[in-house]
């Protein structure tokens, strides 16, 4: 995987025959092998539209490692993308190597992170044989022929592309435009494209969209003024070259993000516990995504539009088949407006799912910024103050993509069970966060046998089983600094049932409850949960602070803006309640 991004200048006027003879003249190849190689290059020029000069900067003999992988029974070369990563291997069998040519080519392709296409002239077939790399599942498949790029482009984009290998008319830094208001529809189109072309499940398709958006954002961020973007269809001579370039760009995106995190703050290393996984999409799907987004800038699009659109796409897609329950956007935004996060708060969602609370906190802080002097503080908040913990590796990647779109390129989403002992965290410690906003899982009971594998919880001592939401509540408060604030969604039983009186007694000793907001049963029904819930707002007591009787604001919400089927109800009592509670709580947390 090369890291050079400089495009080579096209100066050569060599014919395919001259190019091949120059490359092979000191390689000891026979005349028949050189002839076969020249014929292959001529086909590349004819079918894919490459110019002779363009190929002279991209065509290279296999290096020593690659040659050892192809054994000693073939002569080969590779064709590189503009950034130096290979996208095509070509092997020509030497005498005695006819039978091993295809296996050697497969071995070469499977060892590469980026190569999409292989060409083999084994001398045993009337025509050359072509292999295309599939990444889901990971294997090599025979394909009939090379596909002219212009025919593929016709199916992908409405614009007339520049000739392959030429850079006239490429979109460059400053030439993109913000994403339109119908961004949600574009994201759904991308999701459908992946499902239809690659037969991915909804959650798998969503994860691939997240990877693509990350590389797209990175491409925009590193582009210098006037420099062409990499993420565009007309920069390539074939679908396979485009796909390989995007795969390479994604690995570069991951490496850059990890380096930035290590350089900026040691605490960020803990967000890299999810092993990087390359793009699993087919070349067809990758090309479709590039065509869909290539005219638009993620950077120029408002954080609010990106955040809301992405979360609306996330919830039905990620929930499908995953047993996940998500906090509805009106509830998330309501809780953020009540607690009023500031740019100096260290914020955590220990059960973060798709990162919706973190995204809403960032949008809330940015919306409250009134001048450019606050931009540095907002950027620091985005990069250093937002943390999440999530058990599902898939959801971690989705949450990271959501935060990249929101403007936080660092995305401190830790893949771990938030209920494990604190020793499992490298840097996160109890009593370290100013604000916790969360909706822990609820409905299941954790038996004594499983409790022994979790951290210490006062509320579990001496009990045969404990509801998971009770442990989620205690863990959330454990993470808070003394004086820290919490907003947490809980089933009503925790706050009302006789069997959970011990939880309420523990709360009285550890927090000052400020408000309880009762939500209608319709709140979670469109998302698959049929349970009454309330939101608890509280402040963690200081060491030595004596628990005191205090007035608790009790609010009942009858309308959250939609009914049990998810249809808009035309009213939303959360807005007025948020304004009232925010004003009261700011005076006396």
Backbone torsions as a table, in degrees:
resi	resn	phi	psi	omega
1	UNK	NA	110.9	-177.5
2	UNK	-82.7	153.6	178.5
3	UNK	-112.3	-6.5	176.8
4	UNK	-70.8	136.8	-175.8
5	UNK	-117.1	5.2	-176.6
6	UNK	-79.8	128.2	178.0
7	UNK	-74.9	135.6	178.4
8	UNK	-74.5	143.0	177.3
9	UNK	-75.6	139.2	-179.5
10	UNK	-92.5	105.9	-176.9
11	UNK	-123.1	-17.4	-173.5
12	UNK	-81.9	147.8	175.0
13	UNK	-120.1	22.2	-179.5
14	UNK	-62.2	143.0	170.9
15	UNK	-77.5	164.1	177.1
16	UNK	-54.4	-41.7	179.7
17	UNK	-62.9	-43.8	-179.8
18	UNK	-64.6	-39.8	179.7
19	UNK	-62.6	-48.2	-177.7
20	UNK	-65.5	-42.5	179.4
21	UNK	-62.4	-38.9	179.0
22	UNK	-64.2	-41.3	-177.7
23	UNK	-70.8	-35.6	-172.8
24	UNK	-99.1	-1.3	-170.4
25	UNK	-62.9	-30.5	178.7
26	UNK	-107.0	18.3	-174.2
27	UNK	-101.8	-6.2	177.7
28	UNK	75.6	18.6	-179.1
29	UNK	-76.5	147.9	178.1
30	UNK	-75.3	165.5	-179.5
31	UNK	-61.3	-36.7	-178.9
32	UNK	-67.7	-36.7	178.6
33	UNK	-67.5	-43.8	178.4
34	UNK	-61.7	-40.2	178.6
35	UNK	-63.1	-42.5	179.2
36	UNK	-64.4	-40.2	178.5
37	UNK	-65.0	-41.3	179.6
38	UNK	-64.4	-39.3	178.5
39	UNK	-62.9	-40.2	178.6
40	UNK	-63.4	-44.2	179.7
41	UNK	-63.9	-39.0	177.8
42	UNK	-60.9	-37.7	178.3
43	UNK	-65.7	-38.8	178.4
44	UNK	-61.2	-42.9	179.1
45	UNK	-64.0	-42.1	-175.0
46	UNK	-73.6	-48.2	-172.5
47	UNK	-82.5	-43.9	-173.8
48	UNK	-90.9	-10.9	174.8
49	UNK	84.1	14.1	178.4
50	UNK	-72.7	143.5	174.0
51	UNK	-83.8	160.5	177.8
52	UNK	-58.3	-46.8	-178.0
53	UNK	-65.4	-36.3	179.7
54	UNK	-63.4	-44.0	179.7
55	UNK	-64.8	-31.5	-176.7
56	UNK	-64.3	-20.6	178.0
57	UNK	-95.8	-6.8	-174.3
58	UNK	-117.7	-16.5	-174.0
59	UNK	-96.8	124.6	-176.5
60	UNK	-139.0	146.0	172.3
61	UNK	-64.4	151.9	177.6
62	UNK	-63.3	141.8	178.7
63	UNK	-78.2	-178.1	-172.7
64	UNK	-63.0	-39.4	179.6
65	UNK	-66.4	-43.9	179.7
66	UNK	-66.3	-37.4	179.7
67	UNK	-66.3	-36.9	178.8
68	UNK	-67.4	-32.4	177.8
69	UNK	-68.9	-30.3	-179.3
70	UNK	-89.5	8.8	-179.9
71	UNK	62.1	-154.1	-176.3
72	UNK	-118.0	22.2	-174.7
73	UNK	-113.3	15.8	179.3
74	UNK	-154.9	151.7	172.3
75	UNK	-109.7	136.8	-174.8
76	UNK	-146.8	166.8	173.9
77	UNK	-144.2	170.0	179.9
78	UNK	-128.0	159.0	174.3
79	UNK	-117.5	129.6	-172.9
80	UNK	-104.4	153.4	167.1
81	UNK	-72.1	174.5	-178.6
82	UNK	-62.6	-28.9	-177.8
83	UNK	-87.5	4.2	176.4
84	UNK	95.2	-4.9	178.1
85	UNK	-83.8	135.6	-177.4
86	UNK	-72.3	142.8	174.8
87	UNK	-122.7	-10.9	179.7
88	UNK	-145.6	134.9	171.2
89	UNK	-111.0	140.3	176.7
90	UNK	-126.9	125.5	177.1
91	UNK	-120.0	135.7	174.9
92	UNK	-119.0	120.0	-174.9
93	UNK	-68.1	136.0	171.5
94	UNK	-90.4	173.2	-176.6
95	UNK	-59.8	127.6	-179.3
96	UNK	90.8	-5.9	-177.1
97	UNK	-110.1	14.8	-174.6
98	UNK	-60.4	-42.5	-174.8
99	UNK	-74.2	-24.8	-175.7
100	UNK	-95.7	0.2	-174.4
101	UNK	-66.1	-49.5	-178.9
102	UNK	-64.5	-48.0	176.5
103	UNK	-57.6	-38.2	178.8
104	UNK	-65.9	-39.9	178.4
105	UNK	-64.8	-43.4	177.9
106	UNK	-60.2	-42.4	179.8
107	UNK	-61.3	-43.5	177.6
108	UNK	-60.1	-47.1	-175.9
109	UNK	-66.4	-41.1	-177.6
110	UNK	-70.2	-21.7	179.5
111	UNK	-83.0	-10.5	-177.2
112	UNK	-97.1	147.8	176.5
113	UNK	-86.8	-12.9	-170.9
114	UNK	-126.2	-24.6	-173.1
115	UNK	-62.3	129.4	-178.0
116	UNK	-106.7	-24.0	-170.8
117	UNK	-137.0	142.8	175.0
118	UNK	-130.4	141.5	179.2
119	UNK	-124.3	132.5	-177.5
120	UNK	-131.3	129.7	170.6
121	UNK	-114.3	96.2	-175.8
122	UNK	-91.6	-7.3	-177.5
123	UNK	79.3	-1.7	-177.2
124	UNK	-103.7	-13.8	-178.6
125	UNK	-114.7	150.8	179.5
126	UNK	-63.3	-34.1	179.3
127	UNK	-118.4	161.8	172.9
128	UNK	-64.1	152.5	179.0
129	UNK	-106.7	141.2	-175.9
130	UNK	-120.0	135.3	175.8
131	UNK	-118.5	136.9	174.9
132	UNK	-117.6	135.3	-179.1
133	UNK	-81.1	126.2	171.5
134	UNK	-103.5	138.4	-177.6
135	UNK	-106.7	-0.7	176.5
136	UNK	-152.3	93.6	-2.7
137	UNK	-74.4	166.7	-174.3
138	UNK	-81.0	104.7	-178.2
139	UNK	-164.5	170.6	175.2
140	UNK	-106.9	137.0	-177.4
141	UNK	-127.4	140.4	176.4
142	UNK	-70.5	140.7	175.2
143	UNK	-129.7	155.9	-169.1
144	UNK	-74.1	-40.1	-171.8
145	UNK	-161.0	169.4	170.1
146	UNK	-75.4	143.7	-176.9
147	UNK	-105.6	127.5	176.5
148	UNK	-59.7	132.1	-175.2
149	UNK	-67.2	-34.8	-178.2
150	UNK	-62.2	-36.6	177.6
151	UNK	-66.8	-36.4	177.8
152	UNK	-68.6	-41.3	-179.4
153	UNK	-61.1	-36.3	-178.7
154	UNK	-58.0	-33.0	-179.9
155	UNK	-83.6	-15.0	-172.2
156	UNK	-99.3	-41.4	-169.1
157	UNK	-133.1	158.6	179.7
158	UNK	-91.1	-10.4	-175.3
159	UNK	-93.2	157.3	174.9
160	UNK	-85.6	121.9	-175.4
161	UNK	-81.1	158.3	171.8
162	UNK	-74.2	157.2	179.3
163	UNK	-58.8	139.6	179.2
164	UNK	-53.3	139.3	178.3
165	UNK	84.4	-10.1	176.9
166	UNK	-107.2	150.8	-172.1
167	UNK	-112.2	14.8	177.4
168	UNK	-68.3	132.3	174.6
169	UNK	80.8	5.4	177.5
170	UNK	-65.3	142.0	174.2
171	UNK	-68.7	131.0	-177.6
172	UNK	-121.2	175.8	-177.7
173	UNK	-53.3	126.7	-179.7
174	UNK	95.5	-7.1	-175.9
175	UNK	-100.3	-5.0	178.2
176	UNK	-82.7	164.7	179.6
177	UNK	-124.9	157.8	-179.3
178	UNK	-60.4	153.0	174.6
179	UNK	-64.8	145.1	-176.9
180	UNK	-74.1	169.9	-179.0
181	UNK	-63.4	-21.8	179.0
182	UNK	-88.8	34.9	-179.5
183	UNK	-55.6	-37.2	179.4
184	UNK	-57.7	-41.1	179.3
185	UNK	-66.0	-37.1	178.7
186	UNK	-65.8	-41.3	178.4
187	UNK	-65.4	-39.5	176.7
188	UNK	-65.5	-37.3	177.2
189	UNK	-63.6	-41.1	177.3
190	UNK	-62.8	-41.4	179.8
191	UNK	-63.5	-43.2	179.1
192	UNK	-66.5	-38.6	179.7
193	UNK	-57.9	-45.0	-178.2
194	UNK	-69.2	-43.3	179.7
195	UNK	-61.3	-42.7	-175.2
196	UNK	-73.9	-40.5	-175.1
197	UNK	-80.7	-32.7	-173.5
198	UNK	-117.6	0.3	178.5
199	UNK	56.8	38.9	175.7
200	UNK	-80.0	154.2	170.0
201	UNK	-70.1	161.2	179.1
202	UNK	-54.3	-43.7	-179.0
203	UNK	-68.9	-36.7	176.8
204	UNK	-65.8	-42.2	178.4
205	UNK	-62.0	-40.7	179.7
206	UNK	-63.4	-40.6	179.6
207	UNK	-63.0	-38.5	178.5
208	UNK	-68.9	-36.1	174.1
209	UNK	-59.8	-41.9	180.0
210	UNK	-60.1	-43.7	178.4
211	UNK	-62.4	-43.9	-178.8
212	UNK	-63.2	-44.0	-179.7
213	UNK	-63.4	-33.0	177.2
214	UNK	-64.4	-45.3	-179.6
215	UNK	-70.6	-32.8	176.9
216	UNK	-64.3	-44.7	178.4
217	UNK	-64.0	-38.9	179.0
218	UNK	-66.1	-42.3	178.6
219	UNK	-58.0	-41.6	178.9
220	UNK	-68.6	-39.6	-172.4
221	UNK	-69.9	-35.3	-174.7
222	UNK	-92.1	-6.3	-175.8
223	UNK	-72.4	127.8	177.4
224	UNK	-80.1	162.7	-178.2
225	UNK	-57.4	125.6	178.3
226	UNK	84.1	-6.9	-178.7
227	UNK	-83.4	140.4	-178.2
228	UNK	-69.2	144.2	174.4
229	UNK	-75.0	149.9	177.5
230	UNK	-83.5	-32.2	-173.3
231	UNK	-86.4	73.9	178.2
232	UNK	-157.4	145.8	-170.6
233	UNK	-68.5	-39.3	-170.6
234	UNK	-79.0	7.5	176.4
235	UNK	-86.7	1.1	-170.1
236	UNK	-131.3	158.5	-179.1
237	UNK	-95.7	-9.0	178.9
238	UNK	-158.1	160.5	175.8
239	UNK	-61.0	-36.0	-178.9
240	UNK	-68.0	-38.5	176.7
241	UNK	-64.7	-44.3	178.6
242	UNK	-59.3	-47.1	-178.7
243	UNK	-61.8	-42.6	179.5
244	UNK	-64.9	-39.8	178.7
245	UNK	-62.9	-39.7	179.0
246	UNK	-69.4	-37.2	177.3
247	UNK	-63.0	-43.8	178.4
248	UNK	-63.7	-41.4	-179.8
249	UNK	-64.5	-34.9	179.6
250	UNK	-67.4	-42.6	177.0
251	UNK	-64.1	-35.8	176.4
252	UNK	-65.5	-38.4	177.6
253	UNK	-60.2	-46.2	179.8
254	UNK	-61.5	-48.3	-177.9
255	UNK	-61.8	-41.6	179.8
256	UNK	-64.1	-42.8	179.7
257	UNK	-62.7	-41.8	179.8
258	UNK	-65.7	-40.3	179.3
259	UNK	-65.6	-42.2	179.4
260	UNK	-63.0	-40.3	179.5
261	UNK	-65.1	-41.6	-179.3
262	UNK	-66.6	-38.9	-179.0
263	UNK	-71.8	-36.3	-172.2
264	UNK	-80.0	-38.9	-170.7
265	UNK	-168.6	126.2	-179.4
266	UNK	-60.0	-26.3	-177.3
267	UNK	-66.5	-18.2	-175.8
268	UNK	-77.2	-14.5	-177.3
269	UNK	-61.2	-24.5	-176.0
270	UNK	-72.6	-15.1	-179.6
271	UNK	-81.2	-1.6	-176.2
272	UNK	-101.6	23.6	-176.8
273	UNK	-75.2	-14.1	175.8
274	UNK	-85.4	115.3	-177.7
275	UNK	-59.4	136.5	178.4
276	UNK	-63.0	138.5	-179.2
277	UNK	-129.6	127.9	-176.8
278	UNK	-69.2	173.9	176.6
279	UNK	-63.4	129.1	178.9
280	UNK	-98.1	-0.1	-175.6
281	UNK	-71.1	153.9	172.0
282	UNK	-73.5	164.2	176.1
283	UNK	-60.3	-35.9	179.0
284	UNK	-61.8	-45.5	-179.5
285	UNK	-67.6	-41.3	179.6
286	UNK	-62.3	-45.3	179.4
287	UNK	-61.6	-38.7	178.4
288	UNK	-63.7	-41.2	178.6
289	UNK	-66.0	-42.7	178.7
290	UNK	-60.3	-45.4	179.9
291	UNK	-61.9	-35.6	-176.8
292	UNK	-69.8	-35.4	-172.6
293	UNK	-110.1	-5.2	-167.7
294	UNK	-65.4	-23.7	-179.5
295	UNK	-86.0	-8.2	-169.7
296	UNK	-112.4	155.0	178.7
297	UNK	-111.9	125.5	173.4
298	UNK	-71.0	-34.7	-178.0
299	UNK	-66.6	-35.6	-176.9
300	UNK	-82.5	-10.4	-178.6
301	UNK	-85.2	138.6	-175.6
302	UNK	-61.7	144.6	178.6
303	UNK	-59.0	-40.3	-177.3
304	UNK	-63.3	-45.0	-180.0
305	UNK	-63.4	-46.4	-179.2
306	UNK	-63.4	-45.2	-177.2
307	UNK	-63.5	-47.9	-177.3
308	UNK	-67.1	-43.7	-179.0
309	UNK	-63.6	-44.3	-177.1
310	UNK	-66.1	-41.3	179.8
311	UNK	-66.0	-34.9	178.4
312	UNK	-67.7	-31.7	177.3
313	UNK	-78.2	-37.1	-177.3
314	UNK	-59.2	-48.0	-165.6
315	UNK	-61.3	-52.1	179.1
316	UNK	-70.3	-32.2	-176.6
317	UNK	-73.3	-47.9	-177.3
318	UNK	-73.4	-29.4	-178.8
319	UNK	-70.7	-29.2	-174.9
320	UNK	-61.3	114.8	175.7
321	UNK	77.4	3.8	-175.7
322	UNK	-111.5	-6.5	-178.8
323	UNK	66.2	23.6	-177.4
324	UNK	-92.8	140.4	174.1
325	UNK	-116.5	129.7	-174.3
326	UNK	-110.1	150.8	177.0
327	UNK	-78.9	123.0	-179.0
328	UNK	-58.6	145.2	-176.9
329	UNK	-55.5	-42.6	179.5
330	UNK	-59.9	-35.0	179.3
331	UNK	-71.9	-43.2	178.4
332	UNK	-58.4	-51.3	-177.9
333	UNK	-65.0	-36.2	176.5
334	UNK	-59.5	-47.4	-178.4
335	UNK	-64.3	-37.5	178.0
336	UNK	-66.9	-40.6	179.6
337	UNK	-66.0	-31.7	179.9
338	UNK	-71.5	-47.3	-175.0
339	UNK	-81.8	-16.3	175.5
340	UNK	50.7	67.3	178.0
341	UNK	-61.3	142.0	177.1
342	UNK	-111.1	168.3	-176.2
343	UNK	-70.0	-9.3	178.8
344	UNK	-101.1	-5.6	-179.9
345	UNK	-74.2	138.8	169.9
346	UNK	-94.2	117.9	-168.0
347	UNK	-113.2	140.4	178.1
348	UNK	-137.2	139.4	164.2
349	UNK	-119.6	104.0	-176.2
350	UNK	-74.4	-6.3	176.5
351	UNK	-134.4	65.3	-158.7
352	UNK	-82.0	-16.3	179.3
353	UNK	53.4	-119.5	-178.1
354	UNK	-86.5	6.3	176.7
355	UNK	80.0	20.9	-173.0
356	UNK	-65.1	-38.8	178.1
357	UNK	-64.5	-41.2	179.8
358	UNK	-65.6	-43.6	178.1
359	UNK	-61.0	-43.0	-179.2
360	UNK	-67.5	-36.8	176.4
361	UNK	-61.3	-43.0	179.6
362	UNK	-64.6	-42.7	178.5
363	UNK	-65.4	-36.3	179.1
364	UNK	-65.6	-44.9	179.7
365	UNK	-64.8	-41.8	180.0
366	UNK	-66.2	-39.7	-179.6
367	UNK	-63.6	-30.0	-179.2
368	UNK	-83.0	-8.2	178.3
369	UNK	-75.3	128.7	-174.9
370	UNK	-109.0	-10.5	-179.6
371	UNK	-150.4	167.7	-175.4
372	UNK	-70.1	-18.0	179.1
373	UNK	-63.0	-21.6	-178.0
374	UNK	-88.8	-2.9	-174.5
375	UNK	-62.6	-39.7	179.6
376	UNK	-63.8	-39.7	179.9
377	UNK	-65.5	-39.4	179.4
378	UNK	-66.1	-41.9	179.4
379	UNK	-64.5	-40.7	177.5
380	UNK	-64.1	-38.9	177.2
381	UNK	-61.3	-45.3	-178.7
382	UNK	-64.0	-38.8	-172.7
383	UNK	-89.1	-24.7	-170.3
384	UNK	-126.1	-8.9	-169.2
385	UNK	-117.9	0.0	-176.7
386	UNK	-114.4	120.3	-177.4
387	UNK	-131.5	147.7	176.3
388	UNK	-142.1	153.3	174.0
389	UNK	-125.1	133.2	-177.5
390	UNK	-147.6	135.1	-175.3
391	UNK	-76.7	-33.4	-175.5
392	UNK	-86.6	124.9	178.8
393	UNK	-62.9	-37.2	177.9
394	UNK	-62.0	-46.0	179.9
395	UNK	-66.8	-30.7	176.0
396	UNK	-61.0	-46.2	-180.0
397	UNK	-64.2	-38.5	178.8
398	UNK	-65.4	-44.3	179.3
399	UNK	-64.4	-39.2	178.4
400	UNK	-62.8	-41.5	178.1
401	UNK	-64.6	-39.6	178.2
402	UNK	-60.6	-39.8	-179.2
403	UNK	-74.8	-31.6	174.0
404	UNK	-62.1	-45.2	177.4
405	UNK	-61.6	-36.2	-177.0
406	UNK	-74.0	-14.4	178.0
407	UNK	117.3	-2.9	177.6
408	UNK	-100.5	97.5	-177.9
409	UNK	-76.7	-4.4	-176.0
410	UNK	-95.3	-38.4	168.7
411	UNK	54.2	78.7	-176.9
412	UNK	-85.2	67.9	178.3
413	UNK	-104.5	113.9	-174.3
414	UNK	-94.9	129.7	-179.5
415	UNK	-89.7	98.8	-177.3
416	UNK	-167.2	159.2	171.8
417	UNK	-75.9	119.6	-175.9
418	UNK	-67.7	-10.2	-177.4
419	UNK	-96.2	0.6	179.5
420	UNK	-71.4	164.2	176.2
421	UNK	-57.6	149.5	-177.3
422	UNK	-63.3	-20.9	178.9
423	UNK	-61.4	-18.7	179.7
424	UNK	-73.8	-16.2	-179.9
425	UNK	-94.7	135.6	-179.9
426	UNK	-73.1	-34.7	-172.9
427	UNK	-131.8	-29.7	-176.9
428	UNK	-71.7	131.4	-176.2
429	UNK	-128.5	156.2	174.2
430	UNK	-64.1	150.2	178.0
431	UNK	68.9	34.4	-175.1
432	UNK	-121.0	-3.3	-175.1
433	UNK	-114.9	143.3	178.2
434	UNK	-79.8	-30.5	-173.0
435	UNK	-145.7	131.3	172.0
436	UNK	-120.3	124.5	173.1
437	UNK	-123.1	125.5	-174.0
438	UNK	-163.1	163.8	172.1
439	UNK	-134.6	90.2	-175.3
440	UNK	-68.6	159.7	175.1
441	UNK	-64.1	147.7	177.2
442	UNK	-145.6	162.8	178.2
443	UNK	113.4	-25.3	-178.5
444	UNK	-103.8	154.5	175.1
445	UNK	-111.2	136.5	-179.6
446	UNK	-96.8	119.6	-177.7
447	UNK	-74.6	166.0	-178.3
448	UNK	-56.9	-39.1	-178.6
449	UNK	-60.4	-34.8	179.3
450	UNK	-82.8	-27.2	-179.1
451	UNK	-62.0	-30.1	-179.0
452	UNK	-65.7	-18.8	179.9
453	UNK	-92.3	-6.7	-178.2
454	UNK	-98.4	-179.3	178.4
455	UNK	-73.2	-178.6	178.2
456	UNK	-80.3	130.8	177.4
457	UNK	-133.1	124.2	177.0
458	UNK	-57.4	-36.9	-175.2
459	UNK	-75.8	-3.6	178.0
460	UNK	-104.8	-11.1	-175.4
461	UNK	-62.8	125.6	176.2
462	UNK	76.5	11.6	-176.9
463	UNK	-112.5	145.3	179.5
464	UNK	-76.6	-28.2	176.9
465	UNK	-157.1	155.7	-178.5
466	UNK	-139.8	134.4	175.0
467	UNK	-58.9	138.5	-176.1
468	UNK	-61.3	-31.6	179.9
469	UNK	-68.5	-27.1	177.5
470	UNK	-68.7	-43.9	176.0
471	UNK	-65.2	-37.2	177.4
472	UNK	-62.4	-38.6	177.3
473	UNK	-63.7	-49.3	-179.0
474	UNK	-64.9	-42.7	179.5
475	UNK	-61.8	-39.3	179.2
476	UNK	-61.4	-41.4	179.7
477	UNK	-72.7	-32.9	175.2
478	UNK	-59.3	-35.9	-178.9
479	UNK	-71.4	-19.3	-174.4
480	UNK	-76.7	144.5	167.0
481	UNK	-69.2	157.1	168.3
482	UNK	-57.6	128.9	-175.8
483	UNK	89.2	-5.5	178.9
484	UNK	-70.3	156.0	-176.8
485	UNK	-106.6	152.2	177.9
486	UNK	-137.0	141.1	168.3
487	UNK	-127.5	119.7	-172.7
488	UNK	-140.8	137.0	176.5
489	UNK	-87.2	130.0	-178.5
490	UNK	-136.5	148.3	171.5
491	UNK	-66.0	145.3	-175.4
492	UNK	-57.1	-27.4	-178.1
493	UNK	-58.4	-34.6	179.6
494	UNK	-61.8	-34.3	-175.2
495	UNK	-96.5	-5.4	-172.9
496	UNK	-134.5	-30.7	-173.5
497	UNK	-71.3	149.1	178.4
498	UNK	-64.7	-34.1	-177.0
499	UNK	-68.9	-15.5	179.5
500	UNK	-111.4	22.3	177.7
501	UNK	-60.6	-32.3	179.6
502	UNK	-63.1	-31.0	178.1
503	UNK	-68.3	-44.1	-179.2
504	UNK	-66.6	-36.2	177.0
505	UNK	-64.7	-42.0	178.1
506	UNK	-62.8	-41.0	178.1
507	UNK	-59.1	-41.9	-178.7
508	UNK	-61.8	-30.1	-178.7
509	UNK	-84.9	-14.4	-172.0
510	UNK	-121.5	-21.4	-178.8
511	UNK	-139.0	160.1	170.4
512	UNK	-103.7	107.6	-177.5
513	UNK	-72.2	128.8	-176.7
514	UNK	-104.6	-36.4	-178.0
515	UNK	-159.3	148.5	172.5
516	UNK	-129.5	123.9	-177.7
517	UNK	-112.6	115.8	-179.9
518	UNK	-85.9	127.4	-178.5
519	UNK	-102.6	149.9	177.7
520	UNK	-70.8	156.2	-178.6
521	UNK	-61.9	-24.3	179.9
522	UNK	-68.4	-12.9	-174.6
523	UNK	-55.3	-46.9	-175.2
524	UNK	-106.7	-1.3	-178.8
525	UNK	-61.0	-41.7	178.4
526	UNK	-64.2	-15.6	-176.9
527	UNK	-106.0	10.1	172.0
528	UNK	97.7	6.1	179.9
529	UNK	-120.1	131.5	-177.3
530	UNK	-115.7	74.2	-176.1
531	UNK	-146.8	144.4	176.3
532	UNK	-78.7	137.2	-177.9
533	UNK	-133.6	160.8	174.0
534	UNK	-136.6	161.1	176.8
535	UNK	-110.3	126.6	178.0
536	UNK	-101.7	125.9	173.3
537	UNK	-112.2	128.2	-176.2
538	UNK	-153.2	164.9	175.0
539	UNK	-118.4	136.5	178.1
540	UNK	-74.1	135.8	-178.9
541	UNK	-70.9	151.7	175.3
542	UNK	-80.7	155.7	176.3
543	UNK	-57.1	130.3	180.0
544	UNK	83.3	-8.0	179.1
545	UNK	-70.5	130.6	-178.6
546	UNK	-84.0	124.9	176.4
547	UNK	-57.5	132.6	-178.3
548	UNK	-126.0	154.1	172.7
549	UNK	-66.9	131.8	179.4
550	UNK	-143.5	154.4	179.2
551	UNK	-73.4	134.4	179.4
552	UNK	-112.1	126.6	176.9
553	UNK	-73.8	121.3	177.7
554	UNK	-109.0	123.8	-176.6
555	UNK	-127.3	132.5	174.5
556	UNK	-111.7	125.1	178.5
557	UNK	-104.6	124.6	178.4
558	UNK	-102.0	-16.7	-176.7
559	UNK	-142.4	119.0	-179.7
560	UNK	-103.2	10.9	177.1
561	UNK	102.2	-4.6	178.5
562	UNK	-153.3	162.0	-179.8
563	UNK	-97.9	-170.7	-174.8
564	UNK	-65.1	-19.6	178.0
565	UNK	-94.4	-3.5	179.9
566	UNK	94.5	-1.7	179.0
567	UNK	-75.8	144.7	-179.7
568	UNK	-61.4	136.7	179.5
569	UNK	-101.1	-4.8	177.7
570	UNK	81.9	-8.2	179.2
571	UNK	-132.2	151.6	177.8
572	UNK	-150.5	103.0	-177.9
573	UNK	-74.9	-11.1	-178.5
574	UNK	-65.0	-34.2	-176.5
575	UNK	-61.7	-51.0	-179.8
576	UNK	-66.4	-40.1	179.2
577	UNK	-62.4	-37.8	179.3
578	UNK	-63.3	-43.3	179.9
579	UNK	-63.3	-42.6	-179.7
580	UNK	-65.6	-50.7	-177.2
581	UNK	-65.9	-40.0	-179.6
582	UNK	-59.4	-43.3	-180.0
583	UNK	-64.7	-43.7	-179.0
584	UNK	-66.7	-45.3	-174.8
585	UNK	-72.1	-32.3	178.2
586	UNK	-63.9	-24.5	178.6
587	UNK	-80.5	-18.6	-175.1
588	UNK	-161.9	55.6	173.7
589	UNK	-65.6	NA	NA
